């Protein structure tokens, strides 16, 4: 069993050798290569390899499924950036800004097709199972994205609704990555289900952690603008929990602050964070992260893998939830 960084390195080497990005026309494939090389963490493909390794499967047998997950994830980012009219992705120009919207749409479509083509290397039995899981997951990600868009125009969103949105938009792809490794390794349905539940709960915890870091992370290590969600009026776990706990006066102030877009947002960010601190929102978020992490670890009970590998899986979950980036 290797570290996540080792799996990431294995995947990056495979991606760099991919002949897909070298085919013509380059006007279609260059934007894809550009986006894939912007320096993402590669967590999802690493999880496919990690999961396969739990069952002692040679990593090369899981690389194409890992590629499918990473390509699909980046396809969704490319189209998300168009919908959000985002100028930057990982501190670089987004594809639709560097080229144009039509190029970004078409290259994104090509990425989705490529993701499905990745499964063609598997035998008929594995192909069917992987495709069924992947198609279900892809549809759920689209539903989650639609909920996220719907929430932008709604004044009130419940925490339960928010959790369901991040489950669909973010967590199911993490769960899919874990189960795919089990499918390729021909693990039992029970073990595959446990891996999926583990990944789904971990994915929810991961997103709430991301919400927390966005407001209170160290800008030197987080890699993104601190307070970005506040500036963009995003209804995160922190914001919704604050609305739930705040006095009527503070609640009205929050609602107002998340309805405006001042040119200089520093004062807005500071005021919102003061309200968060007043109601111990960091602690509330940490409790929720811990709860979903515990649920993830509970899903591993009875998982039919070696004790040392289960220990490393638990260690991975705990380290992921203590991240600073």
Steps between C-alpha positions, in 0.01 A plus 500: 500500500639835394426857601247709308790701355645180354170419330483856371848466351407172331189659352681816384756289315217314327323825410816655359548200272142505370488497119149653510634850557737476203235429238366746247354754493711670764245782512267248669754323720731783605237657733446157659870454562522856634227440757633160606844651558387787723612310809197339663558277801398181307324371810224318310719293265733426790201359691421259215858369520493503880180295503631247247819461705291415808423171324858448372405580140793616282461875460530496121168317482322793667666785308237531229218528756708757687538691174123494445436653843760775461397590145133515600582715804689749284227495235256609770739777609533628143124529461456635856742780417291594197179506704667701778673731250814432705815676377745280692550134582788414734643851449504460119263615229199274455469326165212716379701813582827379345325374187124566476170357623437285193842339530445431871160340433629276221821401678294427811269277295805317365621444857170340598521264203864420584399415858256237372751364250739427787285204604542324164818331623306289755335167438125482444410426863707783650406735214129467574541556874735796457279664238187455710661658807668775300182601311303511824770717657524734200125564510512564876781754456282686248208497745728635773621776271141596419412515870804720556382734225144500636626592847661819362157657444340368820522705817446203729668162469496241776814324620345167399450634147858622494634163615301325227639744242864441598435125523394504135739763367815383680471192720354248254805530273729424794276203585506390136881509496520271803243253367664485157818361654288231666323417173825457308644288782182285496428573866172382646188716466507547878857633487420724203201643689712570807760677288230709333351602838848578629573723200162674508522598866862600459407713199237690699748558783758614243266764356404639841871515579545693175229746611681545829841551341357752255405727790766421759787328320856625470526683165864389466403132497136502384591619151180697448371838610382483861138607525428423136170329584391804702594738218302288252199471737517121501267322738754276672461289813647786706254756369196275541601396851549865595151584373365215710670614822510880466276752672240672285720810465810303400294281271369805314852637473625173352216490249584856399874437472438197277284709267760765414819508292715794614808589297714475812375185674756495783263663748219263403723195549619624837146573624371159392793325669432696819144369498630147434734533799223641719294183448796256507439395141852358468419261783164410345667424167770294674230296675332425170830406336573265790152347480526417129855375545379265775223377269760437232718300738199303629433386142833318508386259771508154354682606183682188381854632460825456692524670838796717402318622189188586697720695742647698211151571365398638840821702521430646157152613609633664814784675317266627229277660761795673665622653176594867468461521120 
